[in-house]
């Protein structure tokens, strides 16, 4: 792919278009990883096309650049992955006085948070799209935190939908915004330098504009929407519609992690198959399923993920249970109690409740799992069905 990012990698706000009529706000972010220029290119294409059609937008669309320094260096990050810095602790820390040692991503995060706050503070009808690419080949796909509001938004894209990926990692920007009531999704367009990745991400942005209600197709758009849908359909034909992530292989400094050659996204794998290696020896697949995001770049702390297909029946059942708000029955189960300080968190005594399949909690959106001694802390995203009265990120 030709690198023609132009001057956008020098500006936090690439551009914005405000309609004459009120409406929702859509924020599109590219380049939170500096070795993923396709998102920036796709955003620039859409911005230029929309700017030439007065009246195409109701509400507002804003295009932002993520890690400006890393984009200039064409590196995933300089000091620390910017898309792992959005934990409550790290966000709070950037408001303090700067540390003694310069830290690139700390300052990038400070500026990006200020830009986001200026856009979203006090609003309610807000959508966010984070544009990415992957180091391995494969079809485009979309990732969301498991709320029904997110599912509806991401379901507008005719590409595989991944549930549970955002819950497997800490500090992703999509999770940070989700937990404040923003409807958000991450879109993976394909391999980093593949020309079709830019086309896929551009198509995703056009469809997101319509799904968010920022663009009305009847008002006249500079692209043919059905051709954008067909592009994504062709790119993902033959792949499952919805999958859920079940396992993550973490990579730690000094592991010597090396992914085996030839793996692609959604490749079927079998339990025990050798997938990678480290200083400790071969790394085997923990279970059979579909391989996601095998790591073929020098930086990153996710070696690979293992997923499996989710049948439509379970998605419909999950949606029905949540709309009836039947999650209230979960604390009645033996060995399960509400967290004393957060109604969106359950504490499970694994000695008592060890026979409960995790799928019971998944049905209600409790996908984030953290062990704490003999207990398992399971949590879900807030604002599953309705947004908060106002959204604040500062």
Secondary structure, DSSP 8 states (H G I E B T S, - for coil): -----GGGGG-SEEEEEE-SS---EEEEEE-SSTT-THHHHHHHHHHHHHHTSTT-BSSEEEEEES-HHHHHHTSS-SSS-GGG--SHHHHHHTTS---SS--HHHHHHHHHHHHHHHHHTT-SSEEEEEEEEESS----EEEE-S-HHHHHHHTTSSSEEEESSGGGSSS-HHHHHHTTT-EEEEEEEEETT-HHHHHHHHHHHHHHHHHTTSB-GGG--SS-HHHHHHHHHHHHTTS-SEEEEEEEEE--TT---EE-TT--TTEEE-TT-EEEEETTEEEE-SSSEEEE----SSS-SEEEEEEEE--HHHHHHHHHHHHTTGGGGGGGSTTEEEETTEEEEEEEETTTSTTS-HHHHHHTT--EEEEETTEEEEE--S-SSS--SS----
